[in-house]
Amino acid sequence: MLCLFPAIQAANALAPTSAVYAAPPVQTDEPITIRWRTRWDETHVRRVALPIIRLFQAQHPDIRIELENVENNAEYNAQLRAELADGGGPDVFYPATPVAYELHLQGALLPLDALIAADEIDLAAYDAEALTLYAQEGAPYCLPADVAALAVIYNQDLFANAGVAAPLPRWTWDDFRATAQALTVDGGSDETRQFGVDDSTRDWPLLLWSQTGHNAFDDPYTPRKLLLDEPEVLAALQWLADLANVDGVAPSRELQDDLEIDDFFLAGKAAMRIVGQWELARYVADANFAFGLAPLPRGEYAVNRLDGSCYAIAANSAQPAAAWEFVKFLAAPHGVGARLIASAQQSTPALRELQRLPAYLRPVGPGKADVRAFLAPVDLRFSWYDPLHPLFADWAEQVNKQLVDVWKGDDPAEQEIGDIRKDAQKLLAQARAARRQQQGDNEPTPLSALPLHFYVAPQGDDANAGYTVDAPFATIQHALDVVKAGDTIHLAPGDYMEDLVTQVAGDPTAPITMMGPPDAILRGKGEMSTALRVRHDNYALVGFTIDGLHGDPSAPDGYTEKLLYVQGETPRRGVTGLRVYNMAFRNAGGECVRLRYFAQHNEIAYSTFDTCGLLDYTFDDGGKNGEAVYIGTSSNQWDDGKNATADPDESSYNWIHHNVMNTQGNECVDIKEGAYENIVEYNHCTGQLDPESGGLGARGDRNIFRFNVVEGNVGVGVRLGGHKVDGVQYGRENQVYDNQLIGNRQGGIRVEVKEQGQICENSLRGNRGPDVLGELDEDDLDPTTPC
């Protein structure tokens, strides 16, 4: 164990200099000592851990951090288990997902729910799925730090030499194999042979998830059935083995042993490899070629890892309050230490705000590899450790040993899975016995305590139980009336003529999900102004369509005015934790989506918006309402009685990304006065029809527009600046960078309030008006200048 007692002087020398940093700590007579144990390499300790300690101790001079680092994971876990079991060990530590769960079951971790509630930690700021891995019955026992996401690293030089294009974002496993075949070169001997892909057999769970949509067992916490003997599983494992043994595009196990090479990609002998972000530092330091990153290929499903690591406090800590202060610094929203860790790019952050941090997103290595490959959208994510129950740790190691004969080509997958199944059945019996002992033979878990799945179809009946596809509800509203946190509503194809209102909140660790295919279409029925009104926290809307056309297409009253309307009803507290993924919105009378009244930490992504604002822009109703996404409340409406209070609407920290928007109305995204620190990125925006506005607009403060394509709009590309209300000027300090502003009729960027943040590295071409207009002009600002 490396044990460090960092002097302030040494830490100061290693830490970066910034005005944000606090002054050096004031020495006190008897500071509290907190032991922090990490498992980082020496470089990461110097560059990240020691600066974190310096900054924390500067802000907390009464707390001293004693750093202990054990670089080897196995040694780290063994020492941690032994010391905690003996009543000792560190105060704060960094366990991986299965170790955290094991220690939680043993009562070795301090429950965090009371501390989180006391400090009002916003759990919606975390990756919601990752958070579920560190909570039991909604009560977190560890704060998520990172997710062990995977991507494909590829040798740009070998790709260029072979004339092979870089992988596309939505490529498939068949594309992966074809690319590997194109990059495999017979050099005349084993020593000179070039392979299309490195050995990928260690990543066999990816193929399992991708082809089946499930993991090896039916449940990660209470496994009851092994699922490895399905035909799809056997075919996926055999496909992976055949890359080396049949296709010859990957090095065989025998060749790896003969050449004593553990990483053919790093050696320049393989063009691709599946890697985690924590491995990138090795390639930056040691690779003598340029490399890029691509998202994982997809099969029936796009998948990735969900597990990772977290920050925990020992239940036996003598200083739990001080330890909690340090854990917040390391892993809570806006934690300075969390930002430093993310900036090091050694892991994929679990805090969503850090996934958008410019320092985290900066290109890596000489090939400017894009780390967003680790953040690519997926259908499903799973824990690598399956099941999580500690009974199965040895079994998982044995499975990998037994599969070696498949990877060598000595046995077919079906034969080895038969042996694996026998071992699994023994462990499943032990797990059942343990559950019976814990619960009692006559105390089964009540159905009401488990997450439920409800099914809805237009031909259904609300008198049905709704638990199966064969006996669905008829209406979505009935499902919304009966769901609880963690439940899922499945929509069958068809038209739903309903005006919906949520009735209960989900939980950050157990959201309420409504999902369906694109031909499951919610239309509204004209009795309310909204098709779906979300009044409660932590909902996920996935995959289906909201189309406002419910009646006569030639009449204004044939359209629902607002498709998705999100508004809280508690004073100064709005809806949080809404996730909108892969949705389609079209034919809105007014705005397609509205986030109103302190709506915070919501996400709208990978969705399409087509035709918003029919009432004003088609039927000439006299207004200018027709946004794809409208955030906040206009300052002249704060006191109209529709919000719970007349305060400025602080709808903030919302994330709008990777959407395609053709409004045929007004702005693609419009952020009103009072709304701040929203991020709008990677969207395609067109079809805006108001010459006095723009494709994207910010009347609030400190919002960010970046990496968007804004083209073919009647107004400008981007409009900045809001009203002055009660002496407060709104619409300041917004940032606009790395956007493409193309062919917008009024020009590039209209700046109505001069005090803005960075406006730089934008590409402007084909706009009819000037590049900059309003209170600034092209002599004042060049929006294309490097940032």
C-alpha positions in Angstrom: 0.0 0.0 0.0 1.2 3.5 -0.9 0.4 5.7 2.1 0.7 9.4 1.5 0.6 12.2 4.2 0.6 15.1 1.7 2.2 18.3 2.9 0.5 21.4 1.7 3.6 22.6 0.0 3.9 19.4 -2.1 0.2 19.4 -3.0 0.4 23.1 -4.0 3.3 22.3 -6.4 1.2 19.7 -8.1 -2.1 21.4 -8.3 -3.2 23.6 -11.2 -3.5 27.3 -10.6 -6.9 28.9 -10.9 -8.7 31.8 -9.4 -11.5 29.4 -8.5 -9.2 27.6 -6.0 -9.4 28.6 -2.4 -6.5 29.8 -0.3 -4.1 27.3 1.4 -5.6 25.9 4.5 -5.0 27.4 7.9 -3.3 25.0 10.2 -5.3 24.1 13.3 -4.1 22.3 16.5 -6.1 19.1 16.1 -7.6 18.7 12.7 -9.9 15.7 12.0 -8.2 13.0 10.0 -10.1 11.2 7.2 -8.5 8.2 5.5 -9.2 8.1 1.8 -8.3 4.9 -0.1 -8.0 5.0 -3.9 -6.9 2.5 -6.6 -5.4 4.7 -9.1 -2.0 4.6 -10.9 0.8 6.8 -9.7 0.3 9.4 -12.4 -3.4 9.8 -11.5 -2.5 10.1 -7.9 -0.1 13.0 -8.6 -2.3 14.8 -11.2 -5.7 14.3 -9.6 -5.7 13.0 -6.0 -3.1 15.4 -4.5 -4.7 18.5 -6.1 -8.1 17.3 -4.8 -6.7 17.1 -1.3 -5.1 20.5 -1.5 -8.4 22.1 -2.6 -10.5 20.3 -0.1 -8.2 21.1 2.8 -8.2 24.7 1.7 -12.0 24.8 2.0 -12.0 22.7 5.1 -8.9 23.6 7.2 -10.3 21.5 10.1 -10.2 18.3 8.1 -7.0 16.5 7.1 -7.0 13.9 4.3 -4.7 10.9 4.6 -4.4 9.2 1.2 -3.8 5.5 0.8 -3.5 4.1 -2.7 -3.5 0.4 -3.7 -3.1 0.3 -7.4 -3.9 -3.4 -7.9 -7.7 -4.0 -7.9 -7.6 -7.5 -6.4 -5.3 -6.3 -3.6 -7.5 -3.2 -3.0 -10.7 -5.3 -2.6 -9.0 -8.0 -0.4 -7.5 -5.4 2.0 -10.8 -3.4 2.1 -12.9 -6.5 2.9 -10.5 -7.7 5.6 -10.0 -4.4 7.3 -13.7 -3.5 7.4 -14.6 -6.9 8.7 -12.1 -6.4 11.5 -13.6 -3.0 12.4 -10.9 -0.9 10.8 -10.3 0.4 7.3 -10.5 3.8 5.6 -13.3 6.3 6.1 -13.9 7.0 2.4 -13.2 4.5 -0.4 -13.9 3.8 -4.0 -15.5 0.3 -4.5 -16.6 -1.1 -7.8 -20.3 -1.9 -8.2 -20.2 -5.6 -7.0 -17.9 -4.8 -4.1 -20.2 -1.9 -3.0 -23.2 -4.2 -3.1 -21.4 -6.9 -1.1 -20.2 -4.5 1.6 -23.7 -3.0 1.7 -25.2 -6.5 2.4 -22.7 -6.9 5.2 -23.7 -3.6 6.8 -20.2 -2.2 6.2 -21.4 1.0 4.4 -23.0 4.0 6.0 -26.5 4.6 4.6 -26.6 8.0 2.8 -30.3 8.7 2.4 -30.5 10.9 5.6 -27.4 12.8 4.6 -28.6 13.3 1.1 -31.9 14.6 2.3 -30.4 16.9 4.9 -28.1 18.5 2.3 -30.8 18.4 -0.5 -28.5 16.6 -2.9 -30.2 16.5 -6.3 -30.2 12.8 -7.3 -31.7 13.8 -10.6 -28.2 15.1 -11.5 -26.9 11.6 -11.8 -27.2 9.0 -14.5 -30.5 7.6 -13.3 -29.8 4.0 -14.3 -26.4 4.0 -12.7 -27.8 5.4 -9.5 -30.1 2.3 -9.2 -27.0 0.1 -8.8 -26.1 1.8 -5.5 -29.5 2.0 -3.8 -31.8 -0.4 -2.1 -35.5 0.4 -1.9 -34.6 3.9 -3.1 -32.1 4.6 -0.4 -28.5 5.1 -1.8 -25.6 3.6 0.1 -22.9 4.9 -2.2 -22.7 8.0 -4.5 -22.0 7.0 -8.2 -18.6 8.2 -9.5 -18.4 6.7 -12.9 -19.7 4.3 -15.4 -17.4 1.7 -17.1 -18.6 2.5 -20.6 -16.9 0.8 -23.6 -16.1 1.9 -27.1 -14.1 0.8 -30.1 -10.6 2.2 -30.5 -9.2 2.1 -34.0 -5.8 2.8 -35.6 -6.4 5.7 -37.9 -3.1 5.0 -39.8 -4.1 1.4 -40.6 -7.6 2.5 -41.7 -6.1 5.2 -44.0 -3.5 2.8 -45.5 -6.3 0.3 -46.3 -8.6 3.0 -47.7 -11.3 2.0 -45.1 -13.6 4.7 -43.8 -13.9 5.4 -40.1 -16.7 3.5 -38.4 -20.1 5.1 -38.6 -22.0 5.9 -35.4 -24.8 3.3 -35.9 -22.7 0.4 -37.3 -23.6 -3.2 -36.6 -21.6 -6.3 -35.5 -21.8 -7.4 -39.1 -20.2 -4.1 -40.2 -17.6 -4.7 -37.4 -16.7 -8.1 -38.9 -16.7 -6.7 -42.5 -14.4 -3.9 -41.4 -12.1 -6.3 -39.7 -11.9 -8.4 -42.8 -11.0 -5.4 -44.9 -8.2 -4.6 -42.5 -6.7 -8.1 -42.1 -3.5 -8.5 -44.0 -1.5 -11.7 -44.4 2.0 -10.6 -44.0 3.5 -13.9 -44.8 4.2 -15.0 -41.2 2.6 -14.8 -37.8 5.0 -12.1 -36.8 4.1 -9.8 -39.7 0.4 -10.6 -40.0 -2.0 -7.6 -39.4 -5.4 -8.4 -37.9 -8.6 -6.4 -38.3 -9.4 -6.6 -34.6 -7.7 -7.6 -31.4 -9.0 -10.5 -29.3 -12.5 -9.6 -28.2 -13.4 -12.7 -26.3 -13.1 -11.0 -22.9 -16.0 -8.8 -24.1 -18.4 -11.7 -24.6 -21.1 -10.2 -22.4 -21.5 -7.4 -25.0 -22.6 -9.9 -27.7 -25.0 -11.6 -25.2 -26.6 -8.3 -24.4 -26.6 -7.0 -27.9 -28.3 -10.1 -29.5 -30.7 -11.0 -26.7 -31.5 -7.8 -24.7 -30.8 -9.6 -21.4 -27.9 -10.6 -19.2 -26.7 -14.1 -18.2 -29.3 -14.3 -15.4 -32.9 -13.1 -15.1 -32.2 -10.7 -12.2 -28.9 -9.2 -11.0 -30.0 -9.1 -7.3 -32.2 -12.2 -6.9 -31.3 -14.5 -9.7 -33.7 -17.4 -10.3 -32.8 -18.6 -13.8 -29.8 -18.9 -16.1 -30.4 -17.6 -19.6 -27.2 -18.7 -21.3 -28.6 -21.7 -23.1 -30.9 -19.8 -25.4 -30.1 -20.3 -29.1 -29.4 -16.6 -29.6 -26.8 -16.8 -26.8 -25.1 -19.8 -28.2 -25.0 -18.2 -31.7 -23.5 -15.0 -30.2 -20.7 -16.8 -28.4 -19.9 -18.9 -31.4 -19.8 -15.8 -33.7 -17.3 -14.2 -31.3 -15.1 -17.4 -31.3 -15.3 -17.6 -35.1 -13.6 -14.2 -35.6 -10.3 -15.9 -34.8 -10.9 -19.5 -35.6 -13.0 -19.3 -38.8 -12.7 -15.7 -40.2 -9.1 -15.2 -39.2 -9.6 -11.5 -38.5 -8.5 -11.7 -34.8 -5.4 -13.4 -33.2 -6.1 -16.9 -31.9 -5.4 -17.8 -28.3 -2.5 -20.0 -29.5 -0.9 -17.1 -31.4 -1.2 -14.8 -28.4 0.6 -17.3 -26.3 3.3 -17.9 -28.9 4.1 -14.2 -29.5 3.6 -13.2 -25.9 1.6 -10.2 -26.9 -1.3 -9.2 -24.6 -2.4 -6.1 -26.7 -2.1 -6.6 -30.4 -3.7 -3.2 -31.0 -1.1 -1.3 -29.0 1.6 -3.3 -30.8 0.3 -2.0 -34.1 -0.8 -5.6 -35.2 -4.6 -5.1 -34.9 -6.6 -2.3 -36.3 -9.4 -2.2 -33.7 -10.0 -3.1 -30.1 -12.9 -2.8 -27.5 -11.7 -0.6 -24.6 -12.9 1.2 -21.6 -12.2 4.9 -21.0 -9.9 4.1 -18.1 -7.5 2.4 -20.7 -7.0 5.4 -22.9 -4.1 6.8 -20.8 -2.0 3.8 -21.8 -2.6 4.4 -25.5 -1.9 8.1 -25.2 1.4 7.3 -23.5 2.6 4.3 -25.5 0.9 4.1 -28.9 3.1 5.3 -31.8 0.2 5.9 -34.1 -2.9 8.1 -34.2 -6.2 6.5 -33.0 -9.8 7.3 -33.0 -12.9 6.2 -31.0 -16.2 4.8 -32.3 -19.4 3.7 -30.5 -19.9 0.0 -29.9 -21.5 -1.8 -32.8 -25.2 -2.8 -32.3 -27.0 -6.1 -32.9 -30.7 -6.5 -32.1 -30.0 -3.8 -29.5 -27.5 -1.1 -28.9 -25.9 -1.8 -25.5 -23.2 -0.8 -23.1 -22.0 -1.3 -19.6 -23.8 0.3 -16.7 -21.6 -0.7 -13.7 -18.7 1.3 -12.5 -17.5 2.6 -9.2 -18.8 4.9 -6.4 -17.7 6.7 -3.3 -18.7 5.1 0.0 -18.3 5.9 3.8 -17.5 3.1 6.2 -20.3 2.4 8.7 -17.6 2.3 11.4 -16.1 5.6 10.5 -15.4 7.7 13.6 -15.9 10.9 11.6 -19.0 10.3 9.4 -19.8 14.1 9.1 -16.3 15.0 7.9 -16.2 11.9 5.6 -19.6 13.0 4.1 -18.1 16.5 3.4 -15.3 14.8 1.5 -17.6 12.5 -0.4 -19.7 15.4 -1.5 -16.5 17.1 -2.8 -15.7 14.0 -4.8 -19.0 12.9 -6.2 -21.9 15.3 -5.5 -23.3 17.7 -8.1 -21.0 20.7 -8.5 -18.3 19.0 -6.4 -14.9 20.5 -7.2 -13.2 17.2 -6.8 -15.7 15.6 -9.2 -14.9 18.1 -11.9 -11.2 17.5 -11.5 -11.7 13.7 -11.8 -13.8 14.2 -14.9 -11.3 16.6 -16.5 -8.6 13.8 -16.2 -10.7 11.8 -18.7 -9.9 8.5 -16.9 -13.5 7.5 -16.6 -17.0 8.2 -17.9 -18.7 10.4 -15.3 -21.9 9.3 -13.6 -22.9 13.0 -13.1 -24.7 14.1 -16.2 -23.4 17.7 -15.9 -19.8 16.4 -16.1 -20.6 14.5 -19.3 -21.0 17.9 -20.9 -17.9 19.5 -19.3 -15.6 20.9 -22.0 -12.5 19.6 -20.2 -14.0 16.1 -20.2 -15.0 16.3 -23.9 -11.7 17.6 -25.2 -10.2 15.3 -28.0 -7.7 12.7 -26.8 -4.3 11.9 -28.4 -2.7 12.9 -31.7 -5.7 11.6 -33.6 -8.1 13.8 -31.6 -10.2 10.8 -30.5 -13.7 11.8 -29.6 -14.6 10.5 -26.1 -18.3 11.0 -26.9 -18.1 7.5 -28.3 -18.4 6.3 -24.7 -21.6 8.4 -24.3 -23.3 7.1 -27.5 -27.0 6.4 -27.1 -28.0 2.9 -26.4 -31.2 0.9 -25.9 -30.0 -1.1 -22.9 -27.2 -1.1 -20.4 -26.1 -3.9 -18.0 -23.8 -4.7 -15.2 -20.7 -6.6 -16.3 -20.9 -8.4 -12.9 -23.9 -10.7 -13.3 -25.4 -11.5 -10.9 -24.3 -8.9 -8.3 -24.8 -11.3 -5.4 -21.4 -12.2 -3.9 -22.3 -15.9 -4.0 -21.6 -15.8 -7.7 -18.2 -14.1 -7.8 -16.3 -17.4 -8.0 -18.8 -18.8 -10.5 -18.1 -15.9 -12.9 -14.4 -16.5 -12.8 -15.0 -20.2 -13.5 -17.2 -19.4 -16.5 -14.5 -17.4 -18.1 -12.1 -20.3 -17.6 -14.6 -22.8 -19.1 -15.2 -20.6 -22.1 -11.5 -20.7 -23.1 -12.1 -24.0 -24.9 -14.8 -22.2 -27.0 -12.4 -19.3 -27.8 -9.7 -21.8 -28.8 -12.1 -23.6 -31.1 -11.7 -26.9 -29.2 -15.4 -27.1 -28.2 -18.6 -25.6 -29.5 -20.4 -23.1 -27.3 -23.3 -25.4 -26.7 -21.1 -28.1 -25.1 -19.4 -25.7 -22.6 -22.7 -24.0 -21.7 -24.1 -27.3 -20.6 -21.3 -27.6 -18.0 -21.7 -24.0 -16.9 -25.5 -24.6 -16.4 -24.8 -27.4 -13.9 -22.7 -25.1 -11.7 -25.2 -22.3 -12.0 -28.0 -24.5 -10.8 -26.2 -25.3 -7.6 -25.6 -21.6 -6.8 -29.2 -20.7 -7.7 -30.3 -23.3 -5.1 -28.0 -21.7 -2.5 -29.4 -18.3 -3.3 -33.0 -19.6 -3.0 -32.1 -21.1 0.4 -30.6 -17.8 1.5 -33.7 -15.9 0.6 -35.9 -18.3 2.4 -33.8 -18.1 5.5 -33.9 -14.3 5.3 -37.6 -13.9 4.6 -39.1 -17.0 6.1 -40.7 -19.8 4.1 -44.2 -18.3 4.5 -43.2 -14.7 3.8 -42.9 -14.2 0.0 -42.1 -10.8 -1.3 -45.5 -9.1 -2.0 -46.2 -8.2 -5.6 -46.9 -4.6 -4.6 -43.3 -4.2 -3.5 -41.9 -5.1 -7.0 -41.8 -2.9 -10.1 -44.7 -3.7 -12.3 -45.2 -3.6 -16.1 -48.5 -2.4 -17.4 -49.6 -2.9 -21.0 -52.0 -0.6 -22.9 -53.6 -1.2 -26.3 -56.5 0.7 -28.0 -58.4 -2.6 -28.2 -57.9 -3.3 -24.5 -60.2 -2.9 -21.5 -59.5 -0.9 -18.4 -61.2 -3.6 -16.4 -58.3 -5.9 -17.3 -55.4 -6.4 -14.9 -53.1 -4.8 -17.4 -50.1 -7.0 -16.5 -49.8 -8.9 -19.8 -49.9 -8.2 -23.5 -53.0 -10.4 -23.8 -55.0 -8.5 -21.2 -54.0 -4.8 -21.6 -55.7 -1.6 -20.4 -57.5 0.4 -23.0 -56.3 3.8 -21.9 -53.0 5.3 -21.0 -54.6 7.5 -18.3 -55.8 4.4 -16.4 -52.2 3.1 -16.4 -51.0 6.5 -15.1 -53.6 6.3 -12.4 -52.2 3.0 -11.0 -48.4 3.2 -11.5 -45.9 3.7 -8.8 -42.2 4.5 -8.8 -40.2 2.0 -10.8 -43.2 0.8 -12.9 -43.2 0.7 -16.8 -46.2 1.4 -19.1 -45.9 -0.3 -22.5 -47.9 1.1 -25.4 -49.0 -1.1 -28.3 -49.3 0.4 -31.8 -52.4 2.4 -32.5 -54.0 5.8 -31.9 -54.7 7.1 -28.3 -57.2 9.9 -28.3 -56.5 11.0 -24.7 -55.5 14.1 -22.7 -53.1 12.7 -20.1 -52.1 13.9 -16.7 -49.5 12.3 -14.4 -50.8 11.4 -10.9 -47.7 10.3 -8.9 -43.9 10.9 -9.0 -41.2 8.4 -9.8 -38.0 8.2 -7.9 -34.5 9.1 -9.0 -33.5 5.5 -8.6 -36.8 4.1 -9.9 -38.4 6.4 -12.6 -41.8 5.7 -14.1 -41.3 4.8 -17.7 -43.8 5.1 -20.6 -42.5 3.5 -23.8 -43.7 2.3 -27.1 -42.9 2.0 -30.8 -43.2 5.0 -33.2 -46.6 3.8 -34.4 -48.0 4.1 -30.9 -49.4 7.6 -31.3 -50.8 9.8 -28.6 -53.0 12.5 -30.2 -55.0 14.2 -27.4 -58.7 14.6 -27.8 -59.2 18.4 -27.7 -60.8 18.7 -24.2 -57.6 20.1 -22.7 -54.9 22.2 -24.3 -52.2 19.5 -23.7 -51.8 15.9 -24.9 -49.6 14.9 -22.0 -49.2 17.1 -18.9 -46.3 16.0 -16.6 -46.7 17.4 -13.1 -44.4 15.0 -11.2 -40.7 14.1 -11.1 -38.7 11.3 -12.6 -40.6 10.1 -15.7 -39.0 8.6 -18.8 -40.8 8.8 -22.1 -39.3 6.5 -24.8 -39.9 5.7 -28.4 -43.6 6.6 -29.1 -45.1 9.5 -31.0 -47.2 12.5 -29.9 -49.1 13.8 -32.9 -51.5 16.7 -32.2 -53.8 16.0 -35.1 -56.9 14.5 -33.5 -59.7 15.9 -35.7 -60.3 17.8 -38.9 -56.9 18.7 -40.4 -58.3 21.8 -42.1 -59.6 23.3 -38.8 -57.7 24.9 -35.9 -59.6 22.9 -33.3 -58.5 19.7 -35.0 -55.1 20.0 -33.3 -53.9 19.7 -29.7 -52.3 23.0 -28.7 -49.4 21.6 -26.6 -48.0 18.1 -27.0 -45.9 17.7 -23.9 -46.4 20.2 -21.1 -44.1 19.9 -18.1 -45.0 22.1 -15.1 -44.7 21.7 -11.4 -47.3 22.9 -9.0 -45.2 23.4 -5.8 -44.0 27.0 -5.1 -40.5 27.5 -6.5 -40.0 23.8 -7.2 -40.6 22.4 -10.6 -40.4 19.0 -12.3 -37.1 17.3 -12.4 -35.7 14.0 -13.7 -37.8 13.9 -16.9 -36.1 11.9 -19.7 -37.4 12.1 -23.2 -35.6 9.7 -25.6 -36.2 8.7 -29.2 -39.6 10.4 -29.3 -41.4 11.9 -32.3 -43.4 15.2 -31.9 -45.5 16.6 -34.7 -48.5 18.8 -35.6 -48.7 20.9 -32.5 -51.1 23.8 -32.4 -48.5 25.7 -30.3 -45.3 24.6 -28.8 -44.3 20.9 -29.1 -42.6 20.7 -25.7 -42.8 23.1 -22.8 -40.6 23.0 -19.7 -42.2 25.5 -17.4 -41.8 26.9 -13.8 -38.5 25.8 -12.2 -38.2 22.8 -14.4 -34.6 21.6 -13.8 -32.3 18.7 -14.6 -34.5 17.4 -17.4 -33.3 15.9 -20.7 -34.7 15.8 -24.2 -32.6 13.8 -26.7 -32.6 11.8 -29.9 -36.1 12.9 -30.8 -37.7 14.5 -33.9 -39.9 17.6 -34.0 -41.9 18.4 -37.1 -44.5 21.2 -37.4 -45.0 23.1 -34.2 -47.2 26.3 -34.1 -50.0 25.5 -36.6 -52.4 27.9 -34.9 -50.3 31.0 -35.5 -48.3 30.0 -38.6 -50.8 28.0 -40.6 -54.2 29.3 -39.4 -52.9 32.9 -38.8 -54.1 33.1 -35.2 -52.0 36.3 -34.7 -49.3 35.1 -32.3 -45.8 33.7 -32.7 -46.1 30.5 -30.7 -44.6 27.4 -32.3 -41.4 26.3 -30.6 -40.0 22.8 -30.7 -38.7 23.1 -27.1 -39.8 26.1 -25.0 -37.9 26.5 -21.7 -39.2 28.8 -19.0 -41.9 31.6 -18.9 -41.8 34.9 -20.7 -41.2 37.8 -18.3 -44.5 39.4 -19.3 -46.3 36.2 -18.2 -44.7 35.7 -14.8 -47.7 37.1 -13.0 -50.5 35.7 -15.2 -51.5 33.2 -12.5 -50.6 30.1 -14.4 -47.5 29.5 -12.3 -47.5 28.7 -8.5 -45.8 32.0 -7.8 -45.0 35.2 -9.8 -41.3 34.7 -9.5 -38.9 34.7 -12.4 -39.1 31.2 -13.9 -35.7 29.6 -13.0 -36.0 26.6 -15.4 -32.4 25.5 -15.4 -29.8 22.8 -16.0 -31.9 21.2 -18.7 -30.1 19.3 -21.5 -31.4 19.4 -25.1 -29.3 17.3 -27.4 -29.1 15.2 -30.5 -32.6 16.2 -31.8 -33.8 16.9 -35.3 -36.1 19.9 -35.4 -38.2 21.3 -38.3 -40.6 23.6 -36.6 -42.4 25.3 -39.5 -43.2 27.7 -36.7 -40.9 29.5 -34.4 -37.6 28.7 -32.5 -36.2 25.2 -32.3 -35.2 26.0 -28.7 -36.4 29.2 -26.9 -35.0 29.9 -23.4 -36.9 32.7 -21.6 -35.9 35.3 -19.0 -35.0 33.8 -15.7 -34.0 30.4 -17.1 -30.3 29.8 -16.9 -27.5 27.3 -17.5 -29.3 25.1 -19.9 -27.2 23.3 -22.5 -28.4 22.9 -26.1 -26.0 20.8 -28.3 -25.8 18.5 -31.3 -29.2 19.4 -32.6 -30.3 20.0 -36.2 -32.6 23.1 -36.4 -34.5 24.3 -39.5 -37.9 25.6 -40.6 -38.2 28.6 -38.2 -40.5 31.2 -39.8 -40.3 34.4 -37.6 -38.0 37.0 -39.1 -37.6 38.8 -35.7 -36.4 35.7 -33.9 -33.9 32.9 -34.6 -33.4 29.1 -34.9 -32.1 29.1 -31.3 -32.8 31.8 -28.7 -31.7 32.7 -25.2 -33.4 35.4 -23.3 -32.1 33.9 -20.0 -28.5 33.9 -18.7 -25.5 31.6 -18.9 -27.0 29.2 -21.4 -24.8 27.3 -23.9 -25.5 26.6 -27.6 -22.8 24.4 -29.1 -22.2 21.8 -31.8 -25.6 22.5 -33.4 -26.4 22.8 -37.1 -28.9 25.7 -37.6 -29.8 26.2 -41.3 -32.6 27.5 -43.5 -34.4 29.6 -41.0 -36.3 32.8 -41.8 -34.8 34.5 -38.7 -31.2 34.5 -37.6 -29.3 31.4 -36.6 -29.0 32.4 -33.0 -30.6 35.2 -31.0 -29.3 36.4 -27.6 -30.7 38.9 -25.2 -33.8 39.4 -23.1 -35.9 42.1 -21.3 -34.9 44.3 -18.4 -37.3 43.6 -15.5 -37.3 45.5 -12.3 -33.8 46.8 -13.1 -32.4 43.3 -13.9 -31.1 42.8 -17.4 -31.8 39.2 -18.7 -30.2 37.5 -21.6 -26.5 37.9 -20.5 -23.4 35.7 -20.5 -24.6 33.1 -22.9 -22.1 31.0 -24.9 -22.3 30.1 -28.6 -19.5 28.0 -30.0 -18.7 25.3 -32.5 -22.1 25.7 -34.3 -22.8 25.7 -38.0 -25.0 28.6 -39.0 -26.0 28.1 -42.7 -28.4 29.9 -45.0 -30.4 31.8 -42.4 -32.3 34.6 -44.0 -31.7 37.4 -41.4 -28.1 36.5 -40.7 -25.9 34.6 -38.3 -26.1 35.8 -34.7 -28.3 38.6 -33.3 -27.0 40.0 -30.0 -29.5 42.2 -28.3 -27.6 42.4 -25.0 -23.8 43.0 -25.3 -22.6 41.2 -22.2 -22.2 37.7 -23.5 -19.9 34.8 -22.9 -17.6 33.2 -25.5 -18.9 33.3 -29.0 -16.3 31.5 -31.1 -15.3 28.8 -33.6 -18.7 28.9 -35.3 -18.9 28.2 -39.0 -21.1 30.7 -40.9 -21.9 30.4 -44.6 -24.7 31.3 -46.9 -26.6 33.5 -44.5 -28.3 36.4 -46.3 -27.9 38.9 -43.5 -24.7 39.9 -41.7 -22.8 37.4 -39.5 -23.4 39.6 -36.4 -26.2 42.1 -35.9 -28.2 43.9 -33.2 -26.2 45.7 -30.4 -23.0 44.3 -31.8 -21.8 44.1 -35.4 -19.0 42.4 -37.4 -16.5 45.0 -36.2 -17.2 44.2 -32.6 -17.3 40.4 -32.8 -16.0 37.6 -35.1 -18.0 34.5 -34.2 -15.6 32.3 -36.2 -12.5 33.2 -34.2 -10.9 30.3 -32.3 -12.0 29.8 -28.7 
